[in-house]
Amino acid sequence: VDPVEAGRLERAAVKGLVASLDPHSAFLDASAYDEMRVNTAGNYSGVGIEIAVDDGRVIVVSPIEGSPAARAGLLAGDVITAVDGQDLSTQELDSAIARLRGLSGSRVGITVRRDGTAEPLEFDLQRSRVHVPTVRFAALPGGYGYLSVAQFTESTPADLDEALLGLDAEIAGPLLGLVLDLRGNPGGVLESSVIIADKFLDKGVIVRADGRAPDARFAMNATPGDVLNGAPLVVLVDGGSASGAEIVAGALRDHGRATLIGQRTFGKGSVQTVIPLREGQALKLTTSRYYTPSGASIHELGLEPDVVVADEQRPAVTVPAAVAPDTDAAVRSALQYLRDRSLG
């Protein structure tokens, strides 16, 4: 009954056509493609805060270390009520994120409510390049370490190297074993996940892929050098561990390098290729299925852990303080396993 722009119908047709292929293929408009590039790069231009919706409010989960928000004094728990004077509602979360981002050097105003403060607080921030860390670490009792990898971006290998240096400094001695937490890790950049697996392997295939086109059929191999020098390794997984996380977990277990503890993984065993199009758009197309070194496909099956630990409610954002062995059943189990290994 109403006139519809032809271009809008064409875009809707293309989206529907591509979405019908499989759950992971998609036509990306300019904003979706830009968001995907931000997520895979691991950095963006903005103010540097992680935000979430809780009880109808947009809350600062954490200011990113060294970011404009952290330097200005925003704190975890602050409730954002307005951006540049415009009231903020939870229905506009994506819009709020877009408004907080912008060209490096530009400015943005944020209004927050803070517990214990009667009046709203106003912050005038200058945007800058912000690096989003994907790896967090904590020392565990007895000379053991913990690393949590949230996702695989282009910067994840460097983040992991930095976290290992931090662990070495904190433990001040040889690392006797490591807990690698991939719970809730949805995957990300394939090459990044392969590099992470390679850091703990000396040789062998990490992942094989098979597809219809010649360049969709390939194998990626480990190179000499194990950052742990053979120290035992436990990988924590759950139903949120998918794609690249399953590549890492499957490769480390198939080579006898790690024990998997937790819950069955998600089961995403496909590889997507992103093809840039005109006007900032892109096509994300599934081009391969991947297989673990043993030849197993985890597509729609997942990986069954070696040791099953009942799922439990964990904090929405994993920080070192939230993974103390006495507060996380899977970490406790992993630490006990590492101790048992050290006893033979």
LUMBALO-485086 format. One record per residue (C-alpha): x, y, z; residue number from 1; residue in three letters. Coordinates in nm, 4 decimals. Layout:
! LUMBALO-485086
{X X; Y Y; Z Z; n NUM; res ala};
...
***
This chain:
! LUMBALO-485086
{X 0.0000; Y 0.0000; Z 0.0000; n 1; res val};
{X 0.2977; Y 0.2351; Z 0.0542; n 2; res asp};
{X 0.5648; Y 0.3085; Z -0.2044; n 3; res pro};
{X 0.8906; Y 0.1202; Z -0.1420; n 4; res val};
{X 1.2305; Y 0.2193; Z -0.2755; n 5; res glu};
{X 1.3574; Y -0.0366; Z -0.5269; n 6; res ala};
{X 1.7031; Y -0.0462; Z -0.3680; n 7; res gly};
{X 1.5517; Y -0.1417; Z -0.0334; n 8; res arg};
{X 1.3748; Y -0.4397; Z -0.1910; n 9; res leu};
{X 1.6938; Y -0.5461; Z -0.3692; n 10; res glu};
{X 1.8963; Y -0.5354; Z -0.0462; n 11; res arg};
{X 1.6278; Y -0.7342; Z 0.1345; n 12; res ala};
{X 1.6265; Y -0.9926; Z -0.1461; n 13; res ala};
{X 2.0045; Y -1.0302; Z -0.1342; n 14; res val};
{X 2.0037; Y -1.0637; Z 0.2457; n 15; res lys};
{X 1.7361; Y -1.3325; Z 0.2285; n 16; res gly};
{X 1.9108; Y -1.5166; Z -0.0546; n 17; res leu};
{X 2.2464; Y -1.5338; Z 0.1291; n 18; res val};
{X 2.0908; Y -1.6078; Z 0.4698; n 19; res ala};
{X 1.9122; Y -1.9088; Z 0.3188; n 20; res ser};
{X 2.2471; Y -2.0779; Z 0.2423; n 21; res leu};
{X 2.3507; Y -2.1522; Z 0.6027; n 22; res asp};
{X 2.3368; Y -1.9837; Z 0.9440; n 23; res pro};
{X 2.6786; Y -1.8167; Z 0.9058; n 24; res his};
{X 2.6607; Y -1.6653; Z 0.5565; n 25; res ser};
{X 2.5379; Y -1.3069; Z 0.5397; n 26; res ala};
{X 2.5202; Y -0.9937; Z 0.3290; n 27; res phe};
{X 2.6740; Y -0.7110; Z 0.5336; n 28; res leu};
{X 2.5711; Y -0.3500; Z 0.4814; n 29; res asp};
{X 2.8316; Y -0.0797; Z 0.5399; n 30; res ala};
{X 2.7651; Y -0.0436; Z 0.9145; n 31; res ser};
{X 2.7640; Y -0.4208; Z 0.9765; n 32; res ala};
{X 3.0854; Y -0.4640; Z 0.7770; n 33; res tyr};
{X 3.2519; Y -0.1817; Z 0.9681; n 34; res asp};
{X 3.1472; Y -0.3383; Z 1.2997; n 35; res glu};
{X 3.2869; Y -0.6741; Z 1.1896; n 36; res met};
{X 3.6210; Y -0.5137; Z 1.0981; n 37; res arg};
{X 3.6382; Y -0.3471; Z 1.4399; n 38; res val};
{X 3.5747; Y -0.6822; Z 1.6101; n 39; res asn};
{X 3.8378; Y -0.8673; Z 1.4087; n 40; res thr};
{X 4.1039; Y -0.5939; Z 1.4341; n 41; res ala};
{X 4.0888; Y -0.5693; Z 1.8136; n 42; res gly};
{X 4.1073; Y -0.1894; Z 1.8145; n 43; res asn};
{X 3.8876; Y 0.1057; Z 1.7246; n 44; res tyr};
{X 3.8594; Y 0.4811; Z 1.7674; n 45; res ser};
{X 3.6444; Y 0.5747; Z 2.0655; n 46; res gly};
{X 3.6480; Y 0.6327; Z 2.4414; n 47; res val};
{X 3.7342; Y 0.2812; Z 2.5599; n 48; res gly};
{X 3.4569; Y 0.1383; Z 2.7755; n 49; res ile};
{X 3.2835; Y -0.1979; Z 2.7844; n 50; res glu};
{X 2.9101; Y -0.1498; Z 2.8363; n 51; res ile};
{X 2.6195; Y -0.3837; Z 2.9029; n 52; res ala};
{X 2.2473; Y -0.3658; Z 2.9716; n 53; res val};
{X 2.1368; Y -0.4571; Z 3.3226; n 54; res asp};
{X 1.7890; Y -0.4057; Z 3.4674; n 55; res asp};
{X 1.6988; Y -0.1525; Z 3.1990; n 56; res gly};
{X 2.0170; Y 0.0519; Z 3.2428; n 57; res arg};
{X 2.3292; Y 0.0919; Z 3.0304; n 58; res val};
{X 2.6154; Y 0.0197; Z 3.2704; n 59; res ile};
{X 2.9900; Y 0.0598; Z 3.2385; n 60; res val};
{X 3.1279; Y -0.2924; Z 3.2822; n 61; res val};
{X 3.4869; Y -0.1776; Z 3.2708; n 62; res ser};
{X 3.6922; Y 0.1113; Z 3.1343; n 63; res pro};
{X 3.9731; Y -0.0241; Z 2.9181; n 64; res ile};
{X 4.3144; Y 0.0370; Z 3.0704; n 65; res glu};
{X 4.4873; Y 0.3436; Z 2.9247; n 66; res gly};
{X 4.1773; Y 0.4596; Z 2.7360; n 67; res ser};
{X 4.0269; Y 0.8132; Z 2.7467; n 68; res pro};
{X 3.7472; Y 0.6813; Z 2.9701; n 69; res ala};
{X 3.9928; Y 0.5303; Z 3.2193; n 70; res ala};
{X 4.2068; Y 0.8456; Z 3.2276; n 71; res arg};
{X 3.8987; Y 1.0634; Z 3.2828; n 72; res ala};
{X 3.7871; Y 0.8571; Z 3.5818; n 73; res gly};
{X 3.4857; Y 0.6572; Z 3.4610; n 74; res leu};
{X 3.4354; Y 0.3567; Z 3.6864; n 75; res leu};
{X 3.2823; Y 0.0102; Z 3.6590; n 76; res ala};
{X 2.9192; Y 0.0371; Z 3.7708; n 77; res gly};
{X 2.8622; Y 0.3895; Z 3.6382; n 78; res asp};
{X 2.5223; Y 0.4163; Z 3.4659; n 79; res val};
{X 2.5305; Y 0.6056; Z 3.1357; n 80; res ile};
{X 2.2216; Y 0.8232; Z 3.1034; n 81; res thr};
{X 2.3091; Y 1.0452; Z 2.8059; n 82; res ala};
{X 2.5566; Y 1.0827; Z 2.5191; n 83; res val};
{X 2.6180; Y 1.4353; Z 2.3888; n 84; res asp};
{X 2.3147; Y 1.5528; Z 2.5860; n 85; res gly};
{X 2.0766; Y 1.3000; Z 2.4293; n 86; res gln};
{X 1.9049; Y 1.0680; Z 2.6751; n 87; res asp};
{X 2.0053; Y 0.7061; Z 2.6380; n 88; res leu};
{X 1.7706; Y 0.4086; Z 2.6541; n 89; res ser};
{X 1.8602; Y 0.0417; Z 2.6435; n 90; res thr};
{X 1.6695; Y 0.0070; Z 2.3177; n 91; res gln};
{X 1.9345; Y 0.2305; Z 2.1587; n 92; res glu};
{X 2.2397; Y 0.0369; Z 2.2774; n 93; res leu};
{X 2.3811; Y -0.0168; Z 1.9276; n 94; res asp};
{X 2.3183; Y 0.3483; Z 1.8493; n 95; res ser};
{X 2.4908; Y 0.4510; Z 2.1731; n 96; res ala};
{X 2.7963; Y 0.2419; Z 2.0875; n 97; res ile};
{X 2.8087; Y 0.4071; Z 1.7445; n 98; res ala};
{X 2.7805; Y 0.7540; Z 1.9027; n 99; res arg};
{X 3.0628; Y 0.6806; Z 2.1467; n 100; res leu};
{X 3.2891; Y 0.5894; Z 1.8566; n 101; res arg};
{X 3.4211; Y 0.8430; Z 1.6099; n 102; res gly};
{X 3.7290; Y 0.9951; Z 1.4552; n 103; res leu};
{X 4.0390; Y 0.9999; Z 1.6730; n 104; res ser};
{X 4.0760; Y 1.3482; Z 1.8196; n 105; res gly};
{X 3.7033; Y 1.4306; Z 1.8157; n 106; res ser};
{X 3.5153; Y 1.4844; Z 2.1398; n 107; res arg};
{X 3.2058; Y 1.3312; Z 2.2997; n 108; res val};
{X 3.0135; Y 1.4122; Z 2.6176; n 109; res gly};
{X 2.8920; Y 1.1375; Z 2.8538; n 110; res ile};
{X 2.6536; Y 1.1802; Z 3.1483; n 111; res thr};
{X 2.6578; Y 0.9140; Z 3.4188; n 112; res val};
{X 2.4960; Y 0.8370; Z 3.7514; n 113; res arg};
{X 2.7230; Y 0.6948; Z 4.0198; n 114; res arg};
{X 2.6292; Y 0.5349; Z 4.3509; n 115; res asp};
{X 2.7025; Y 0.7696; Z 4.6387; n 116; res gly};
{X 2.6906; Y 1.0802; Z 4.4182; n 117; res thr};
{X 2.3782; Y 1.2942; Z 4.4333; n 118; res ala};
{X 2.4198; Y 1.4787; Z 4.1046; n 119; res glu};
{X 2.4918; Y 1.3331; Z 3.7593; n 120; res pro};
{X 2.8558; Y 1.3456; Z 3.6519; n 121; res leu};
{X 2.9574; Y 1.4977; Z 3.3186; n 122; res glu};
{X 3.2619; Y 1.3764; Z 3.1237; n 123; res phe};
{X 3.4023; Y 1.5460; Z 2.8138; n 124; res asp};
{X 3.6238; Y 1.2886; Z 2.6425; n 125; res leu};
{X 3.8548; Y 1.3072; Z 2.3433; n 126; res gln};
{X 3.8345; Y 0.9943; Z 2.1331; n 127; res arg};
{X 4.1542; Y 0.8058; Z 2.0510; n 128; res ser};
{X 4.2662; Y 0.4659; Z 1.9205; n 129; res arg};
{X 4.1698; Y 0.2038; Z 2.1770; n 130; res val};
{X 4.3111; Y -0.1462; Z 2.1949; n 131; res his};
{X 4.0620; Y -0.4028; Z 2.3219; n 132; res val};
{X 4.2561; Y -0.6729; Z 2.5097; n 133; res pro};
{X 4.1359; Y -1.0248; Z 2.4327; n 134; res thr};
{X 4.3523; Y -1.2100; Z 2.6885; n 135; res val};
{X 4.3417; Y -1.1802; Z 3.0665; n 136; res arg};
{X 4.5655; Y -1.3611; Z 3.3107; n 137; res phe};
{X 4.5937; Y -1.4524; Z 3.6783; n 138; res ala};
{X 4.8485; Y -1.6445; Z 3.8833; n 139; res ala};
{X 4.7117; Y -1.9575; Z 4.0513; n 140; res leu};
{X 4.8521; Y -2.1057; Z 4.3742; n 141; res pro};
{X 5.1571; Y -2.3269; Z 4.3514; n 142; res gly};
{X 5.3245; Y -2.1816; Z 4.0426; n 143; res gly};
{X 5.0392; Y -2.2374; Z 3.7976; n 144; res tyr};
{X 4.8860; Y -1.9849; Z 3.5610; n 145; res gly};
{X 4.5490; Y -1.8946; Z 3.4117; n 146; res tyr};
{X 4.4813; Y -1.7328; Z 3.0739; n 147; res leu};
{X 4.1356; Y -1.6386; Z 2.9470; n 148; res ser};
{X 4.0958; Y -1.5723; Z 2.5727; n 149; res val};
{X 3.7681; Y -1.3902; Z 2.5030; n 150; res ala};
{X 3.7865; Y -1.4145; Z 2.1218; n 151; res gln};
{X 4.0406; Y -1.4381; Z 1.8417; n 152; res phe};
{X 4.1257; Y -1.1044; Z 1.6814; n 153; res thr};
{X 4.4283; Y -0.9949; Z 1.4837; n 154; res glu};
{X 4.5872; Y -0.8735; Z 1.8087; n 155; res ser};
{X 4.5218; Y -1.1875; Z 2.0173; n 156; res thr};
{X 4.8655; Y -1.3493; Z 1.9599; n 157; res pro};
{X 5.0393; Y -1.0333; Z 2.0847; n 158; res ala};
{X 4.7937; Y -1.0119; Z 2.3769; n 159; res asp};
{X 4.8766; Y -1.3710; Z 2.4749; n 160; res leu};
{X 5.2520; Y -1.3044; Z 2.4609; n 161; res asp};
{X 5.2045; Y -1.0036; Z 2.6882; n 162; res glu};
{X 4.9886; Y -1.2051; Z 2.9301; n 163; res ala};
{X 5.2541; Y -1.4791; Z 2.9504; n 164; res leu};
{X 5.5169; Y -1.2168; Z 3.0371; n 165; res leu};
{X 5.2829; Y -1.0862; Z 3.3070; n 166; res gly};
{X 5.2403; Y -1.4381; Z 3.4463; n 167; res leu};
{X 5.6176; Y -1.4949; Z 3.4522; n 168; res asp};
{X 5.6671; Y -1.1712; Z 3.6441; n 169; res ala};
{X 5.3908; Y -1.2540; Z 3.8930; n 170; res glu};
{X 5.4934; Y -1.6136; Z 3.9567; n 171; res ile};
{X 5.8667; Y -1.5315; Z 3.9644; n 172; res ala};
{X 5.9650; Y -1.8860; Z 3.8764; n 173; res gly};
{X 5.9022; Y -2.1586; Z 3.6193; n 174; res pro};
{X 5.5387; Y -2.1994; Z 3.5146; n 175; res leu};
{X 5.4428; Y -2.5501; Z 3.6281; n 176; res leu};
{X 5.1225; Y -2.5676; Z 3.4258; n 177; res gly};
{X 4.8595; Y -2.3522; Z 3.2586; n 178; res leu};
{X 4.4792; Y -2.3297; Z 3.2484; n 179; res val};
{X 4.3680; Y -2.1899; Z 2.9096; n 180; res leu};
{X 4.0078; Y -2.0722; Z 2.9397; n 181; res asp};
{X 3.8148; Y -2.0725; Z 2.6116; n 182; res leu};
{X 3.4681; Y -2.0768; Z 2.7688; n 183; res arg};
{X 3.2342; Y -1.8379; Z 2.5920; n 184; res gly};
{X 3.4901; Y -1.7773; Z 2.3156; n 185; res asn};
{X 3.2922; Y -1.7555; Z 1.9875; n 186; res pro};
{X 3.5994; Y -1.7799; Z 1.7647; n 187; res gly};
{X 3.6991; Y -1.5020; Z 1.5271; n 188; res gly};
{X 3.9982; Y -1.4779; Z 1.2942; n 189; res val};
{X 4.1043; Y -1.8257; Z 1.1779; n 190; res leu};
{X 4.4725; Y -1.7372; Z 1.1418; n 191; res glu};
{X 4.4799; Y -1.5972; Z 1.4939; n 192; res ser};
{X 4.3388; Y -1.9160; Z 1.6469; n 193; res ser};
{X 4.5961; Y -2.1224; Z 1.4531; n 194; res val};
{X 4.8800; Y -1.9045; Z 1.5875; n 195; res ile};
{X 4.7527; Y -1.9540; Z 1.9439; n 196; res ile};
{X 4.7435; Y -2.3327; Z 1.9018; n 197; res ala};
{X 5.0906; Y -2.3215; Z 1.7454; n 198; res asp};
{X 5.2321; Y -2.1514; Z 2.0545; n 199; res lys};
{X 5.1783; Y -2.4744; Z 2.2507; n 200; res phe};
{X 5.2743; Y -2.7215; Z 1.9764; n 201; res leu};
{X 5.6085; Y -2.8200; Z 1.8263; n 202; res asp};
{X 5.4847; Y -2.9902; Z 1.5110; n 203; res lys};
{X 5.1887; Y -3.1453; Z 1.3329; n 204; res gly};
{X 4.8708; Y -3.0347; Z 1.1594; n 205; res val};
{X 4.6602; Y -2.7817; Z 1.3496; n 206; res ile};
{X 4.3576; Y -2.7752; Z 1.1194; n 207; res val};
{X 4.2537; Y -2.9039; Z 0.7777; n 208; res arg};
{X 3.9829; Y -2.7501; Z 0.5598; n 209; res ala};
{X 3.7875; Y -2.8819; Z 0.2630; n 210; res asp};
{X 3.5611; Y -2.6923; Z 0.0242; n 211; res gly};
{X 3.4456; Y -2.6704; Z -0.3365; n 212; res arg};
{X 3.7055; Y -2.4182; Z -0.4569; n 213; res ala};
{X 4.0807; Y -2.4979; Z -0.4689; n 214; res pro};
{X 4.1678; Y -2.2191; Z -0.2232; n 215; res asp};
{X 3.9067; Y -2.3531; Z 0.0189; n 216; res ala};
{X 4.1092; Y -2.6733; Z 0.0613; n 217; res arg};
{X 4.4124; Y -2.6245; Z 0.2822; n 218; res phe};
{X 4.6018; Y -2.7412; Z 0.5912; n 219; res ala};
{X 4.7781; Y -2.5313; Z 0.8558; n 220; res met};
{X 5.0735; Y -2.6754; Z 1.0462; n 221; res asn};
{X 5.2543; Y -2.6051; Z 1.3719; n 222; res ala};
{X 5.6080; Y -2.4682; Z 1.3812; n 223; res thr};
{X 5.8814; Y -2.5661; Z 1.6317; n 224; res pro};
{X 5.8638; Y -2.4053; Z 1.9753; n 225; res gly};
{X 5.6356; Y -2.4531; Z 2.2780; n 226; res asp};
{X 5.5982; Y -2.1454; Z 2.5007; n 227; res val};
{X 5.5388; Y -2.3737; Z 2.8028; n 228; res leu};
{X 5.8371; Y -2.5991; Z 2.7313; n 229; res asn};
{X 5.6148; Y -2.9030; Z 2.7729; n 230; res gly};
{X 5.4473; Y -2.7986; Z 3.1016; n 231; res ala};
{X 5.0983; Y -2.9546; Z 3.1315; n 232; res pro};
{X 4.8046; Y -2.7674; Z 2.9847; n 233; res leu};
{X 4.4306; Y -2.7755; Z 3.0570; n 234; res val};
{X 4.1789; Y -2.6135; Z 2.8211; n 235; res val};
{X 3.8408; Y -2.5089; Z 2.9655; n 236; res leu};
{X 3.5477; Y -2.5258; Z 2.7202; n 237; res val};
{X 3.1700; Y -2.4953; Z 2.7298; n 238; res asp};
{X 2.8697; Y -2.4572; Z 2.5020; n 239; res gly};
{X 2.9857; Y -2.1062; Z 2.4102; n 240; res gly};
{X 3.3239; Y -2.2264; Z 2.2811; n 241; res ser};
{X 3.2895; Y -2.2212; Z 1.9032; n 242; res ala};
{X 3.4772; Y -2.2116; Z 1.5736; n 243; res ser};
{X 3.8334; Y -2.0888; Z 1.6412; n 244; res gly};
{X 3.8058; Y -2.1942; Z 2.0062; n 245; res ala};
{X 3.7186; Y -2.5461; Z 1.8890; n 246; res glu};
{X 4.0112; Y -2.5431; Z 1.6451; n 247; res ile};
{X 4.2521; Y -2.4665; Z 1.9310; n 248; res val};
{X 4.0944; Y -2.7151; Z 2.1724; n 249; res ala};
{X 4.0724; Y -2.9930; Z 1.9110; n 250; res gly};
{X 4.4303; Y -2.9492; Z 1.7898; n 251; res ala};
{X 4.5798; Y -2.9443; Z 2.1392; n 252; res leu};
{X 4.3886; Y -3.2565; Z 2.2433; n 253; res arg};
{X 4.4508; Y -3.4501; Z 1.9208; n 254; res asp};
{X 4.8250; Y -3.4005; Z 1.9665; n 255; res his};
{X 4.8069; Y -3.5096; Z 2.3310; n 256; res gly};
{X 4.9115; Y -3.1626; Z 2.4418; n 257; res arg};
{X 4.6079; Y -3.0701; Z 2.6524; n 258; res ala};
{X 4.3174; Y -3.2097; Z 2.8499; n 259; res thr};
{X 3.9723; Y -3.0579; Z 2.7908; n 260; res leu};
{X 3.7611; Y -2.9840; Z 3.0980; n 261; res ile};
{X 3.4087; Y -2.8402; Z 3.1087; n 262; res gly};
{X 3.1101; Y -2.8892; Z 2.8806; n 263; res gln};
{X 3.0531; Y -2.9992; Z 2.5194; n 264; res arg};
{X 3.1476; Y -2.7202; Z 2.2781; n 265; res thr};
{X 2.9127; Y -2.5415; Z 2.0373; n 266; res phe};
{X 2.9930; Y -2.7282; Z 1.7144; n 267; res gly};
{X 3.0676; Y -2.4660; Z 1.4478; n 268; res lys};
{X 3.2975; Y -2.6407; Z 1.2023; n 269; res gly};
{X 3.2825; Y -2.4042; Z 0.9059; n 270; res ser};
{X 3.5058; Y -2.1285; Z 0.7687; n 271; res val};
{X 3.3726; Y -1.7996; Z 0.6307; n 272; res gln};
{X 3.5416; Y -1.5822; Z 0.3677; n 273; res thr};
{X 3.4618; Y -1.2090; Z 0.3639; n 274; res val};
{X 3.4391; Y -1.0606; Z 0.0134; n 275; res ile};
{X 3.4361; Y -0.6767; Z 0.0044; n 276; res pro};
{X 3.1793; Y -0.5176; Z -0.2270; n 277; res leu};
{X 3.1146; Y -0.1629; Z -0.3443; n 278; res arg};
{X 2.9842; Y 0.1148; Z -0.1176; n 279; res glu};
{X 3.1472; Y -0.0370; Z 0.1913; n 280; res gly};
{X 2.9373; Y -0.3541; Z 0.1807; n 281; res gln};
{X 3.0583; Y -0.7130; Z 0.1960; n 282; res ala};
{X 2.9545; Y -1.0730; Z 0.1489; n 283; res leu};
{X 3.0366; Y -1.3197; Z 0.4261; n 284; res lys};
{X 3.0206; Y -1.6624; Z 0.2656; n 285; res leu};
{X 3.0840; Y -2.0085; Z 0.4097; n 286; res thr};
{X 3.3567; Y -2.1573; Z 0.1890; n 287; res thr};
{X 3.5054; Y -2.4536; Z 0.3844; n 288; res ser};
{X 3.4430; Y -2.7071; Z 0.6542; n 289; res arg};
{X 3.7345; Y -2.7654; Z 0.8866; n 290; res tyr};
{X 3.8586; Y -3.0835; Z 1.0533; n 291; res tyr};
{X 4.0742; Y -3.1465; Z 1.3588; n 292; res thr};
{X 4.4167; Y -3.3127; Z 1.3075; n 293; res pro};
{X 4.2620; Y -3.6569; Z 1.3627; n 294; res ser};
{X 4.0210; Y -3.5921; Z 1.0752; n 295; res gly};
{X 3.7139; Y -3.5384; Z 1.2943; n 296; res ala};
{X 3.4495; Y -3.2817; Z 1.1995; n 297; res ser};
{X 3.2950; Y -3.1016; Z 1.4942; n 298; res ile};
{X 3.0233; Y -2.9371; Z 1.2802; n 299; res his};
{X 2.6929; Y -2.9541; Z 1.4710; n 300; res glu};
{X 2.8585; Y -3.2073; Z 1.7047; n 301; res leu};
{X 3.1085; Y -3.0119; Z 1.9129; n 302; res gly};
{X 3.3928; Y -3.1516; Z 2.1203; n 303; res leu};
{X 3.3170; Y -3.3678; Z 2.4230; n 304; res glu};
{X 3.5505; Y -3.2745; Z 2.7103; n 305; res pro};
{X 3.7772; Y -3.5333; Z 2.8735; n 306; res asp};
{X 3.6479; Y -3.4276; Z 3.2148; n 307; res val};
{X 3.2907; Y -3.2993; Z 3.2456; n 308; res val};
{X 3.2339; Y -3.0258; Z 3.5022; n 309; res val};
{X 2.8777; Y -2.9109; Z 3.5669; n 310; res ala};
{X 2.8013; Y -2.5704; Z 3.4201; n 311; res asp};
{X 2.7546; Y -2.2858; Z 3.6633; n 312; res glu};
{X 2.6608; Y -1.9193; Z 3.6548; n 313; res gln};
{X 2.9779; Y -1.7161; Z 3.6017; n 314; res arg};
{X 3.0346; Y -1.3414; Z 3.5924; n 315; res pro};
{X 2.9419; Y -1.1802; Z 3.2613; n 316; res ala};
{X 3.2921; Y -1.0408; Z 3.2215; n 317; res val};
{X 3.5884; Y -1.2546; Z 3.3190; n 318; res thr};
{X 3.8539; Y -1.0673; Z 3.5149; n 319; res val};
{X 4.1368; Y -1.2188; Z 3.7181; n 320; res pro};
{X 3.9528; Y -1.1576; Z 4.0459; n 321; res ala};
{X 3.6580; Y -1.3581; Z 3.9140; n 322; res ala};
{X 3.8550; Y -1.6723; Z 3.8409; n 323; res val};
{X 4.0007; Y -1.7498; Z 4.1824; n 324; res ala};
{X 4.0071; Y -2.1282; Z 4.2304; n 325; res pro};
{X 3.7675; Y -2.1117; Z 4.5240; n 326; res asp};
{X 3.4977; Y -1.9394; Z 4.3142; n 327; res thr};
{X 3.5018; Y -2.1315; Z 3.9844; n 328; res asp};
{X 3.4408; Y -2.5063; Z 3.9794; n 329; res ala};
{X 3.6050; Y -2.5625; Z 3.6404; n 330; res ala};
{X 3.9186; Y -2.3699; Z 3.7374; n 331; res val};
{X 3.9373; Y -2.5652; Z 4.0633; n 332; res arg};
{X 3.9103; Y -2.8925; Z 3.8711; n 333; res ser};
{X 4.1757; Y -2.7809; Z 3.6229; n 334; res ala};
{X 4.4134; Y -2.6755; Z 3.8998; n 335; res leu};
{X 4.3663; Y -3.0066; Z 4.0813; n 336; res gln};
{X 4.4333; Y -3.1930; Z 3.7568; n 337; res tyr};
{X 4.7574; Y -2.9987; Z 3.7045; n 338; res leu};
{X 4.8654; Y -3.0733; Z 4.0619; n 339; res arg};
{X 4.7943; Y -3.4429; Z 4.0105; n 340; res asp};
{X 4.9986; Y -3.4398; Z 3.6909; n 341; res arg};
{X 5.2942; Y -3.2850; Z 3.8749; n 342; res ser};
{X 5.2738; Y -3.5766; Z 4.1221; n 343; res leu};
{X 5.2857; Y -3.8245; Z 3.8365; n 344; res gly};
***
